[in-house]
Amino acid sequence: MATEQMSALPSSGLGTSSAPSIPTSVKSKTSLPSVIAGAGPARPRHRVLAGARRLGASLTLKLVAIVGIFVALPIVLYGQFESVDRQTRDLVTRSIQDRSRLIAQALTPVLAKMASPVQDVLNAELQKYGADGTILKLMLQPAVGQGDRAFYYLASAPHVSAGQVGAELDELAQRGILKRLSESCIWDATAEIRYRQPDGTVEILTSLIPIKTEAGCWVLVSAHATSEFLRTSIGRPYWQTREVRIAALIYLILAVVTVLVAVSIRRSLRRFRDVAHEIREGRIGEYAFSNRNVVPELSSVARDFDRLVLDLRRVARDMRQTAEDNAHAFKTPLATIQSALEPIRRRVPADDERSQRALTIIDSSVDRLKAMVNAAQRLEINTADLIDAPRRRINMTQLVGDSLVHYREVLAGRRIRLVRRLDDNVMVRAGAGMLEVVLQNILDNAISFSAPDSRIIVTLSATAEVADLRVEDEGPGVAAERLDRIFERYFSVRPKLVQPVETDQAVRSAENAGLGLWIVRRNIEALGGRVTASNRMGGGLCIRVTLPCNTAG
């Protein structure tokens, strides 16, 4: 931070709020009363509501919400569908078990009538119940005293040839089914066993049902492939079912498409923002929105934005041209009046006080009119700059330092000391001309109210978010009841004994018209900043300007 005392001098900026002869206007519609001028009362509730509305309208937040819904929804739905599938699975399993019992009950009379097993008859009976794909096997453990107590493979559906019976028994033994046959007969209880076939097909032995007759203990082994169970997930996790996988694929495609659409909209809006940013900096030509737009549905919006930009530029150009034309139209007759006064002044006797006084009043009035014409021209041009002047990264430290150098002679002539405290490389985004006008008007106001041998302190500091400029003088300050009005248009509290800074005619006119601080507020607010004023503890006025920092390269 640079700190030094110096004397400095004039610039050609617009003046400060000072006009002894122009009446005050109505209160500003844009600046509400407050203890510190330029600062409106806090409205936390309105800010909360506005923040909530902005948050609700955020595309980024909506995109996050969409992603969250797409993540949470399948989890919720999967749980519901799995619960339904579990109930269906239980229902189908019970149905199969009941069907196996019914088959066993239907076979019981046939088996009871048989004194000895007849394979052809048994195979024929099993074929009646195995036509729907059910795999049936009939095993017999002879009664006590009728031979070996081992189980015999007697019949099956579908039919198994004699050469394949050995392989069937080996498989039943390998799956642990043969061991369960004895238990089933001993306890006269059904059992359920699951095993996977060598080819990967899952079979569920829905029942080992014992049937006791005089010939011994018959066991009906009923098996079903899971593909036959009404497309349920019996024998496998629910997520492995074909329906779930198809639904997941469709859902994933839908989610990707939705997210891509949302991202595309967001990117299109970002592209519009970038174009607006480049237009603001003056780095892009005409029809920029239409040329950069890639979304057909936004073409009409892009064209409207382009027309709006062209209209604003046309308005700014017309304002500058009108200001020049009006200034020329007014200055010509004023110059004629001044020229016509010269012969009259030469012919009026020096001792004719009344006539000499009239000529002096005419001269003063013409000078004032010329100054007001210049001020009006400058005001119109400055307004046009607010519309289309480029906003670029500006080193505010350098700009303030250069402006202070121009005031050395004025400060030296008035015996005013200038103390500056400037942080290094404070960057903001603004129009250089707009900031120069702001600095000139604030400094002119401070100088015009400062007494000889007093000080003006200029402080420039910055945080991560804002640049803070303070200009403090040791003048009379402003009455508390008027402090909130000094930024209003045409308002002045300058007493007649206070002389404005002698710069150019336009500046003096702006000062005397009470426009200087109004221009300051208008320019700063147009740049997204804020200007306030407060009385210093030891006397004098402090004008504070805050602007958003721009640290990006």
Backbone torsions as a table, in degrees:
resi	resn	phi	psi	omega
1	MET	NA	131.2	179.6
2	ALA	-93.2	131.4	178.2
3	THR	-132.0	123.8	179.3
4	GLU	-156.4	159.2	172.8
5	GLN	-102.9	142.2	-178.2
6	MET	-157.5	165.5	169.6
7	SER	-112.5	140.4	-172.3
8	ALA	-141.0	175.0	-169.7
9	LEU	-137.6	-176.2	-162.2
10	PRO	-63.6	155.0	166.6
11	SER	-132.7	174.9	-177.1
12	SER	-99.4	38.0	-177.6
13	GLY	-79.2	166.5	173.8
14	LEU	-68.1	151.0	-170.3
15	GLY	-83.3	-165.9	-175.9
16	THR	-103.7	178.7	-177.9
17	SER	-73.3	97.8	179.6
18	SER	-158.1	112.4	179.1
19	ALA	-153.5	99.4	-177.2
20	PRO	-70.1	-22.7	-171.5
21	SER	-108.3	-6.4	-178.0
22	ILE	-101.4	127.7	-177.5
23	PRO	-66.8	157.3	179.1
24	THR	-73.0	151.3	-179.8
25	SER	-95.2	177.4	175.1
26	VAL	-66.7	163.3	-178.5
27	LYS	-63.5	146.3	-180.0
28	SER	-61.0	141.5	176.3
29	LYS	-84.9	-7.7	-176.6
30	THR	-112.1	-9.7	-179.2
31	SER	-121.4	109.6	-177.7
32	LEU	-82.1	151.7	-179.0
33	PRO	-61.4	143.0	177.1
34	SER	-161.0	166.4	178.7
35	VAL	-65.0	-37.2	175.8
36	ILE	-104.7	124.4	-175.4
37	ALA	-62.1	139.3	178.4
38	GLY	89.4	-10.9	-178.6
39	ALA	-107.7	115.8	179.2
40	GLY	-77.3	159.5	179.2
41	PRO	-65.9	147.4	-178.4
42	ALA	-69.8	140.4	177.9
43	ARG	-129.6	75.6	-174.4
44	PRO	-60.8	-37.2	-178.1
45	ARG	-65.4	-44.5	179.4
46	HIS	-64.3	-37.4	179.3
47	ARG	-66.2	-38.9	178.3
48	VAL	-63.8	-44.3	179.5
49	LEU	-64.7	-42.3	178.6
50	ALA	-64.0	-40.8	177.4
51	GLY	-64.0	-38.0	178.3
52	ALA	-65.8	-40.2	178.4
53	ARG	-64.6	-42.5	178.6
54	ARG	-63.7	-40.0	179.8
55	LEU	-65.7	-39.7	179.2
56	GLY	-68.2	-26.8	-179.8
57	ALA	-90.6	-0.8	-176.4
58	SER	-69.0	125.3	176.4
59	LEU	-68.3	-35.8	178.3
60	THR	-62.3	-44.1	178.8
61	LEU	-63.9	-39.8	178.9
62	LYS	-66.3	-37.4	177.3
63	LEU	-63.8	-42.5	177.0
64	VAL	-62.4	-40.2	178.7
65	ALA	-63.7	-40.7	178.6
66	ILE	-62.0	-45.2	178.9
67	VAL	-61.5	-42.4	178.6
68	GLY	-62.1	-41.0	178.3
69	ILE	-64.5	-44.0	-179.4
70	PHE	-65.7	-26.9	177.1
71	VAL	-80.4	-42.1	-174.9
72	ALA	-78.2	-36.1	-174.4
73	LEU	-59.1	-47.8	179.9
74	PRO	-63.7	-31.1	178.1
75	ILE	-64.7	-45.5	179.6
76	VAL	-65.2	-48.1	-178.3
77	LEU	-64.7	-38.9	-180.0
78	TYR	-60.6	-42.4	178.5
79	GLY	-61.4	-42.1	179.6
80	GLN	-66.4	-47.1	-178.5
81	PHE	-65.2	-37.6	179.3
82	GLU	-65.2	-37.6	177.7
83	SER	-63.4	-43.2	177.6
84	VAL	-63.5	-42.2	179.9
85	ASP	-64.6	-35.9	178.8
86	ARG	-64.0	-41.7	177.7
87	GLN	-64.8	-42.2	177.8
88	THR	-62.9	-40.8	-179.7
89	ARG	-62.8	-43.7	178.6
90	ASP	-64.3	-40.2	-180.0
91	LEU	-64.0	-44.2	-180.0
92	VAL	-65.6	-40.9	179.6
93	THR	-61.5	-45.1	178.1
94	ARG	-63.9	-38.0	178.9
95	SER	-62.7	-41.5	179.3
96	ILE	-66.6	-41.6	178.6
97	GLN	-62.7	-42.5	178.2
98	ASP	-63.7	-39.0	179.5
99	ARG	-64.3	-40.3	178.4
100	SER	-62.4	-39.6	178.2
101	ARG	-65.3	-38.9	178.7
102	LEU	-64.2	-39.9	177.1
103	ILE	-61.9	-42.6	179.4
104	ALA	-62.9	-40.9	178.8
105	GLN	-65.9	-35.6	178.3
106	ALA	-68.8	-31.8	-179.6
107	LEU	-80.5	-22.0	-174.5
108	THR	-57.1	-47.6	179.0
109	PRO	-62.0	-37.2	-179.5
110	VAL	-65.3	-45.2	-178.6
111	LEU	-68.8	-33.7	-178.5
112	ALA	-67.6	-29.8	-178.5
113	LYS	-79.5	-16.9	-176.2
114	MET	-81.1	120.2	174.3
115	ALA	-74.0	-34.9	176.7
116	SER	-141.6	147.4	-176.2
117	PRO	-65.0	136.6	174.7
118	VAL	-121.0	111.2	-171.8
119	GLN	-61.5	-42.3	-177.6
120	ASP	-61.5	-42.3	178.6
121	VAL	-65.0	-43.7	-179.8
122	LEU	-63.9	-42.8	178.6
123	ASN	-62.1	-40.4	179.5
124	ALA	-63.7	-41.1	179.3
125	GLU	-64.9	-42.9	-179.3
126	LEU	-66.4	-32.6	-179.8
127	GLN	-62.7	-27.9	179.6
128	LYS	-62.6	-33.7	-174.1
129	TYR	-103.7	-4.5	-178.7
130	GLY	-105.4	11.1	-176.9
131	ALA	-68.8	-23.7	-177.3
132	ASP	-88.8	11.9	178.6
133	GLY	100.8	-3.7	177.3
134	THR	-69.0	134.5	179.2
135	ILE	-96.2	118.1	-177.5
136	LEU	-118.0	138.2	175.4
137	LYS	-134.2	137.7	-178.9
138	LEU	-118.7	120.3	-177.9
139	MET	-116.4	150.3	-179.3
140	LEU	-132.6	131.2	169.8
141	GLN	-109.7	109.4	-175.5
142	PRO	-56.8	154.2	179.6
143	ALA	-69.1	163.3	-179.0
144	VAL	-61.4	132.2	179.1
145	GLY	87.4	-1.8	-179.6
146	GLN	-108.1	15.7	177.6
147	GLY	130.9	-162.4	-178.5
148	ASP	-61.7	143.9	-179.5
149	ARG	-85.1	8.2	178.2
150	ALA	-74.3	162.9	178.3
151	PHE	-89.7	140.4	179.9
152	TYR	-114.8	135.7	178.6
153	TYR	-84.8	109.8	-170.7
154	LEU	-106.9	-38.0	-175.4
155	ALA	-154.1	161.5	178.8
156	SER	-157.3	159.2	172.7
157	ALA	-143.3	120.4	1.4
158	PRO	-66.7	161.0	-171.8
159	HIS	-65.5	137.9	176.5
160	VAL	-114.2	129.0	-179.1
161	SER	-70.4	163.8	-178.1
162	ALA	-61.0	-33.6	-179.6
163	GLY	-70.6	-20.5	-178.2
164	GLN	-96.0	-6.3	-176.9
165	VAL	-63.9	-41.3	179.9
166	GLY	-58.9	-43.8	178.4
167	ALA	-64.3	-38.1	178.4
168	GLU	-62.9	-44.1	179.8
169	LEU	-65.2	-40.2	177.8
170	ASP	-61.1	-40.6	-179.5
171	GLU	-67.2	-41.6	177.8
172	LEU	-63.2	-37.9	178.1
173	ALA	-67.7	-40.9	-179.2
174	GLN	-64.0	-35.3	-179.6
175	ARG	-81.4	-4.7	179.9
176	GLY	82.2	13.5	-176.8
177	ILE	-76.9	-38.6	-178.0
178	LEU	-59.7	-37.1	178.5
179	LYS	-64.9	-35.8	-177.7
180	ARG	-74.1	-19.1	-179.3
181	LEU	-62.6	-45.7	-179.9
182	SER	-62.2	-44.1	179.9
183	GLU	-60.3	-40.6	-179.2
184	SER	-62.7	-40.6	179.1
185	CYS	-70.2	-41.1	-177.8
186	ILE	-63.4	-47.6	-174.8
187	TRP	-93.9	-2.5	-179.6
188	ASP	50.9	47.9	-176.2
189	ALA	-130.9	146.2	176.6
190	THR	-79.2	158.2	178.5
191	ALA	-141.1	157.2	178.9
192	GLU	-124.9	131.3	-179.0
193	ILE	-134.7	140.0	176.7
194	ARG	-118.0	140.4	175.0
195	TYR	-155.1	159.1	-177.3
196	ARG	-103.2	132.4	177.2
197	GLN	-70.3	156.8	178.9
198	PRO	-57.3	-30.0	-179.7
199	ASP	-83.9	3.3	177.3
200	GLY	99.1	-11.4	179.4
201	THR	-71.9	133.9	-179.9
202	VAL	-92.4	125.3	175.5
203	GLU	-111.9	143.0	176.4
204	ILE	-114.1	116.3	174.8
205	LEU	-77.1	88.2	-172.2
206	THR	-63.5	-23.2	-179.1
207	SER	-160.7	142.5	163.4
208	LEU	-115.4	98.8	-171.2
209	ILE	-106.3	116.4	179.0
210	PRO	-78.7	138.9	175.6
211	ILE	-128.7	112.4	-175.0
212	LYS	-98.7	127.2	175.9
213	THR	-133.2	-177.8	178.4
214	GLU	-66.0	-26.8	-179.5
215	ALA	-73.8	-18.8	-178.8
216	GLY	142.2	-156.2	-178.6
217	CYS	-105.6	112.4	175.9
218	TRP	-89.7	143.7	175.4
219	VAL	-127.5	119.9	176.3
220	LEU	-91.8	116.5	178.1
221	VAL	-99.5	115.9	-177.9
222	SER	-113.6	124.7	-177.8
223	ALA	-128.5	146.8	-178.8
224	HIS	-137.2	139.9	172.7
225	ALA	-79.6	142.2	-176.7
226	THR	-63.3	-24.5	179.2
227	SER	-65.4	-14.7	-178.8
228	GLU	-92.3	-5.9	-171.6
229	PHE	-90.8	57.3	174.1
230	LEU	53.1	34.1	179.4
231	ARG	57.7	33.4	174.2
232	THR	-85.0	177.2	-178.1
233	SER	-96.8	25.4	179.8
234	ILE	-60.7	127.6	178.0
235	GLY	88.8	3.3	-179.9
236	ARG	-157.4	159.6	176.9
237	PRO	-62.4	150.3	-176.3
238	TYR	-62.4	-34.8	-176.5
239	TRP	-69.7	-13.4	178.9
240	GLN	-87.2	-2.5	179.5
241	THR	-70.6	152.4	-176.4
242	ARG	-62.8	-40.3	-178.1
243	GLU	-63.0	-42.8	-179.5
244	VAL	-64.8	-40.7	-179.2
245	ARG	-66.7	-40.8	177.5
246	ILE	-64.7	-44.9	178.9
247	ALA	-61.7	-40.8	179.3
248	ALA	-63.9	-39.7	179.0
249	LEU	-65.0	-45.7	178.3
250	ILE	-62.3	-43.2	-179.4
251	TYR	-63.0	-41.8	179.7
252	LEU	-64.0	-42.8	178.0
253	ILE	-62.2	-44.5	179.0
254	LEU	-61.5	-42.7	179.6
255	ALA	-63.5	-43.6	-179.9
256	VAL	-63.2	-43.6	-180.0
257	VAL	-63.3	-43.6	-179.7
258	THR	-62.6	-45.8	179.7
259	VAL	-64.6	-40.0	178.4
260	LEU	-63.0	-39.7	177.7
261	VAL	-63.4	-46.2	179.7
262	ALA	-62.6	-43.4	178.8
263	VAL	-65.1	-38.1	179.0
264	SER	-63.4	-43.4	177.9
265	ILE	-62.4	-44.3	-179.4
266	ARG	-63.9	-40.9	178.6
267	ARG	-66.2	-37.5	178.2
268	SER	-63.9	-42.1	178.0
269	LEU	-67.1	-37.1	175.8
270	ARG	-62.7	-38.7	178.6
271	ARG	-63.3	-41.3	176.0
272	PHE	-62.0	-41.9	178.8
273	ARG	-62.2	-42.6	179.8
274	ASP	-63.2	-40.1	178.4
275	VAL	-63.8	-44.7	178.5
276	ALA	-60.6	-38.7	178.6
277	HIS	-63.7	-42.5	-180.0
278	GLU	-68.7	-37.9	176.2
279	ILE	-62.6	-41.9	-179.7
280	ARG	-62.2	-33.5	179.3
281	GLU	-86.6	-2.8	179.6
282	GLY	72.9	27.1	-176.2
283	ARG	-105.6	17.1	-175.2
284	ILE	-148.0	153.1	-175.9
285	GLY	-90.1	-155.3	-176.9
286	GLU	-82.1	159.7	177.9
287	TYR	55.6	38.2	-176.6
288	ALA	-69.5	-39.9	-178.3
289	PHE	-63.8	-44.8	-179.6
290	SER	-65.2	-38.9	-178.2
291	ASN	-70.0	-30.1	-177.9
292	ARG	-91.2	-17.2	-175.8
293	ASN	-73.4	137.3	178.5
294	VAL	-121.4	-0.5	-179.6
295	VAL	-101.9	116.3	-177.2
296	PRO	-56.8	-37.2	-177.2
297	GLU	-67.2	-19.1	180.0
298	LEU	-98.5	7.3	-177.2
299	SER	-63.0	-44.0	-179.4
300	SER	-64.9	-37.9	177.3
301	VAL	-64.2	-42.8	179.3
302	ALA	-61.8	-42.5	179.1
303	ARG	-63.8	-40.1	178.7
304	ASP	-64.3	-40.6	177.0
305	PHE	-62.8	-42.6	178.8
306	ASP	-61.3	-42.7	178.5
307	ARG	-63.7	-39.3	178.8
308	LEU	-62.4	-43.8	178.6
309	VAL	-62.4	-44.2	179.1
310	LEU	-63.2	-40.4	178.9
311	ASP	-63.9	-41.7	179.1
312	LEU	-64.0	-42.0	178.3
313	ARG	-65.8	-38.2	178.8
314	ARG	-65.6	-41.2	178.2
315	VAL	-62.3	-44.8	179.2
316	ALA	-62.1	-42.9	179.1
317	ARG	-64.0	-42.2	179.3
318	ASP	-66.0	-36.3	178.9
319	MET	-64.5	-42.4	178.2
320	ARG	-64.2	-44.0	-179.2
321	GLN	-65.0	-42.3	179.2
322	THR	-64.0	-40.3	178.7
323	ALA	-61.1	-43.5	178.8
324	GLU	-66.3	-42.7	-179.6
325	ASP	-63.9	-45.0	-179.6
326	ASN	-64.9	-42.3	179.3
327	ALA	-60.9	-44.0	178.8
328	HIS	-63.8	-40.9	-178.2
329	ALA	-64.9	-34.9	-179.1
330	PHE	-83.2	-36.1	-176.2
331	LYS	-68.5	-32.6	-178.2
332	THR	-61.5	-52.9	178.3
333	PRO	-65.9	-32.0	178.1
334	LEU	-65.5	-41.0	176.3
335	ALA	-64.0	-37.1	177.9
336	THR	-63.1	-41.9	179.1
337	ILE	-62.2	-44.7	180.0
338	GLN	-62.9	-40.6	178.6
339	SER	-65.3	-38.6	-178.6
340	ALA	-69.2	-22.3	-179.2
341	LEU	-74.7	-24.4	-175.2
342	GLU	-61.0	-50.7	178.4
343	PRO	-63.2	-33.4	178.7
344	ILE	-66.7	-41.4	-179.2
345	ARG	-63.2	-36.8	179.9
346	ARG	-70.1	-28.4	-176.5
347	ARG	-89.5	-15.0	179.7
348	VAL	-81.6	128.3	-180.0
349	PRO	-62.1	146.5	-178.7
350	ALA	-65.7	-25.9	-178.8
351	ASP	-87.6	-0.2	177.6
352	ASP	-85.9	85.0	-173.5
353	GLU	-62.2	-37.9	-177.4
354	ARG	-64.9	-43.5	179.9
355	SER	-69.2	-41.1	178.3
356	GLN	-61.7	-38.8	178.5
357	ARG	-65.9	-39.0	178.8
358	ALA	-64.2	-41.7	178.1
359	LEU	-63.9	-39.5	178.6
360	THR	-63.2	-41.4	178.9
361	ILE	-64.1	-40.9	179.0
362	ILE	-63.6	-45.2	178.1
363	ASP	-58.5	-45.1	-178.9
364	SER	-64.2	-40.4	-179.5
365	SER	-67.6	-39.7	178.2
366	VAL	-64.4	-42.7	177.9
367	ASP	-61.1	-40.1	179.8
368	ARG	-66.4	-40.6	178.2
369	LEU	-63.2	-41.7	178.6
370	LYS	-63.5	-40.1	178.5
371	ALA	-64.8	-39.4	179.2
372	MET	-67.6	-36.1	176.5
373	VAL	-63.4	-44.6	178.2
374	ASN	-62.2	-40.6	179.6
375	ALA	-64.7	-41.8	178.6
376	ALA	-63.1	-39.4	178.4
377	GLN	-64.1	-46.1	179.2
378	ARG	-62.4	-38.5	-179.1
379	LEU	-64.7	-42.5	179.5
380	GLU	-66.0	-41.8	179.9
381	ILE	-65.5	-40.6	178.5
382	ASN	-65.2	-37.2	176.3
383	THR	-64.6	-40.4	176.9
384	ALA	-63.1	-36.8	177.9
385	ASP	-65.0	-32.1	176.8
386	LEU	-63.0	-29.5	-175.9
387	ILE	-78.9	-48.5	-171.3
388	ASP	-130.4	10.4	177.6
389	ALA	-69.6	137.2	180.0
390	PRO	-63.0	143.1	174.7
391	ARG	-104.7	108.6	-177.6
392	ARG	-119.3	166.0	176.0
393	ARG	-69.7	125.2	-176.1
394	ILE	-125.9	136.2	173.7
395	ASN	-80.4	98.9	-175.4
396	MET	-66.6	-29.8	176.8
397	THR	-59.8	-46.8	179.9
398	GLN	-67.2	-40.5	-178.8
399	LEU	-63.9	-44.4	178.9
400	VAL	-65.2	-43.1	179.2
401	GLY	-60.3	-44.0	178.9
402	ASP	-64.3	-39.7	179.9
403	SER	-65.4	-38.1	179.8
404	LEU	-67.1	-34.2	179.1
405	VAL	-60.7	-35.8	-177.8
406	HIS	-67.9	-14.6	-177.1
407	TYR	-99.5	8.1	-175.1
408	ARG	-60.3	-47.0	-176.2
409	GLU	-66.7	-41.3	178.9
410	VAL	-61.9	-45.5	-179.6
411	LEU	-65.4	-38.9	178.4
412	ALA	-65.6	-40.2	179.9
413	GLY	-65.8	-29.5	-179.5
414	ARG	-98.0	2.9	-179.5
415	ARG	56.9	46.8	178.3
416	ILE	-111.1	130.5	177.8
417	ARG	-90.9	137.4	179.2
418	LEU	-111.0	124.7	176.6
419	VAL	-112.6	123.2	-179.9
420	ARG	-119.2	138.9	178.7
421	ARG	-132.9	97.2	-171.4
422	LEU	-118.6	123.7	170.5
423	ASP	-67.9	151.8	-179.2
424	ASP	-78.5	141.7	169.4
425	ASN	51.5	54.2	172.0
426	VAL	-85.3	114.1	-173.3
427	MET	-105.4	134.1	174.0
428	VAL	-133.6	166.4	176.0
429	ARG	-111.2	115.3	-175.3
430	ALA	-164.8	176.8	170.4
431	GLY	-89.3	130.6	-176.0
432	ALA	-59.5	-42.6	-179.6
433	GLY	-62.1	-38.8	179.7
434	MET	-64.2	-42.5	179.3
435	LEU	-69.4	-36.3	178.0
436	GLU	-61.0	-42.9	178.1
437	VAL	-61.8	-41.6	178.9
438	VAL	-60.5	-49.2	-179.1
439	LEU	-62.6	-44.1	-179.4
440	GLN	-61.1	-45.1	-177.3
441	ASN	-67.0	-40.1	179.2
442	ILE	-67.2	-44.0	179.8
443	LEU	-66.6	-41.2	177.6
444	ASP	-60.3	-40.8	179.1
445	ASN	-63.7	-44.5	-179.1
446	ALA	-65.6	-42.8	-178.3
447	ILE	-65.5	-41.6	-175.2
448	SER	-66.5	-24.5	179.8
449	PHE	-98.9	-0.2	-176.1
450	SER	-91.3	136.1	177.8
451	ALA	-83.7	160.6	175.3
452	PRO	-57.1	147.4	179.9
453	ASP	66.2	17.5	174.6
454	SER	-99.0	179.7	-177.8
455	ARG	-122.1	151.6	167.1
456	ILE	-122.2	125.1	-177.2
457	ILE	-109.5	122.3	177.9
458	VAL	-112.3	119.5	-178.0
459	THR	-122.1	128.7	176.1
460	LEU	-126.3	120.8	178.3
461	SER	-135.7	170.1	-177.5
462	ALA	-148.2	146.4	168.9
463	THR	-113.0	-170.7	179.8
464	ALA	-67.3	-20.7	-173.4
465	GLU	-112.6	-37.4	-172.5
466	VAL	-132.8	152.4	169.0
467	ALA	-99.5	136.3	-172.8
468	ASP	-121.9	115.5	178.3
469	LEU	-113.2	128.1	177.9
470	ARG	-124.5	132.0	174.2
471	VAL	-121.4	114.2	-175.7
472	GLU	-117.1	133.3	175.5
473	ASP	-119.4	172.3	179.6
474	GLU	-114.2	34.3	179.4
475	GLY	-80.6	-161.6	-176.1
476	PRO	-75.2	-13.2	-176.5
477	GLY	76.1	-166.2	-177.8
478	VAL	-131.7	138.5	178.0
479	ALA	-57.8	143.7	-175.1
480	ALA	-58.2	-37.1	-177.6
481	GLU	-73.5	-12.7	179.0
482	ARG	-109.6	-5.1	-173.8
483	LEU	-61.0	-33.1	-175.9
484	ASP	-81.3	0.0	-176.0
485	ARG	-112.0	-2.6	-171.9
486	ILE	-70.1	-15.0	177.6
487	PHE	-94.7	6.6	178.6
488	GLU	-81.1	155.0	-179.1
489	ARG	-71.3	135.5	177.5
490	TYR	67.1	14.1	177.9
491	PHE	-97.0	134.7	179.9
492	SER	-144.5	142.1	175.0
493	VAL	-119.7	18.6	-175.9
494	ARG	-75.9	120.8	174.4
495	PRO	-71.4	158.7	-176.3
496	LYS	-63.5	-27.1	-177.4
497	LEU	-76.2	-12.9	178.7
498	VAL	-89.1	123.9	-178.4
499	GLN	-97.0	135.3	176.5
500	PRO	-69.5	164.0	178.1
501	VAL	-66.3	132.0	-179.4
502	GLU	-82.3	93.2	174.0
503	THR	-112.9	-115.0	178.2
504	ASP	-106.3	175.1	-175.9
505	GLN	-62.4	-39.1	-178.3
506	ALA	-63.3	-39.5	-179.3
507	VAL	-67.6	-45.1	-180.0
508	ARG	-61.5	-38.7	179.4
509	SER	-65.7	-42.2	178.9
510	ALA	-63.9	-39.6	178.1
511	GLU	-62.6	-50.8	-176.3
512	ASN	-68.4	-21.7	179.2
513	ALA	-88.6	-2.3	-179.8
514	GLY	70.0	36.6	-177.4
515	LEU	-107.0	-16.5	-169.9
516	GLY	-57.5	-56.0	-177.8
517	LEU	-73.4	-25.6	174.0
518	TRP	-65.0	-40.4	176.9
519	ILE	-64.6	-38.7	177.7
520	VAL	-57.5	-51.3	-178.4
521	ARG	-63.5	-41.5	-178.6
522	ARG	-62.1	-45.5	-179.4
523	ASN	-65.9	-44.0	-177.3
524	ILE	-66.1	-42.8	178.9
525	GLU	-66.4	-33.5	176.7
526	ALA	-65.4	-25.3	178.4
527	LEU	-91.4	7.0	179.0
528	GLY	82.3	16.5	-178.6
529	GLY	-106.9	-161.6	-175.1
530	ARG	-150.8	141.7	177.6
531	VAL	-128.2	135.2	179.4
532	THR	-136.4	164.1	177.8
533	ALA	-137.9	145.1	178.5
534	SER	-151.7	154.0	176.8
535	ASN	-80.1	139.5	178.4
536	ARG	-79.2	154.5	-178.5
537	MET	-61.6	-41.5	-177.2
538	GLY	-89.7	9.2	-177.3
539	GLY	104.8	144.9	-178.7
540	GLY	107.1	179.1	-175.7
541	LEU	-120.3	142.9	174.8
542	CYS	-119.3	120.2	175.0
543	ILE	-105.7	125.8	-175.7
544	ARG	-117.6	129.3	178.3
545	VAL	-118.5	128.2	174.6
546	THR	-120.3	134.7	179.5
547	LEU	-132.0	147.9	175.7
548	PRO	-62.6	135.3	177.2
549	CYS	-75.1	154.2	174.8
550	ASN	-132.4	96.4	-177.2
551	THR	-96.8	-7.6	-179.0
552	ALA	-70.8	145.6	179.5
553	GLY	-76.1	NA	NA
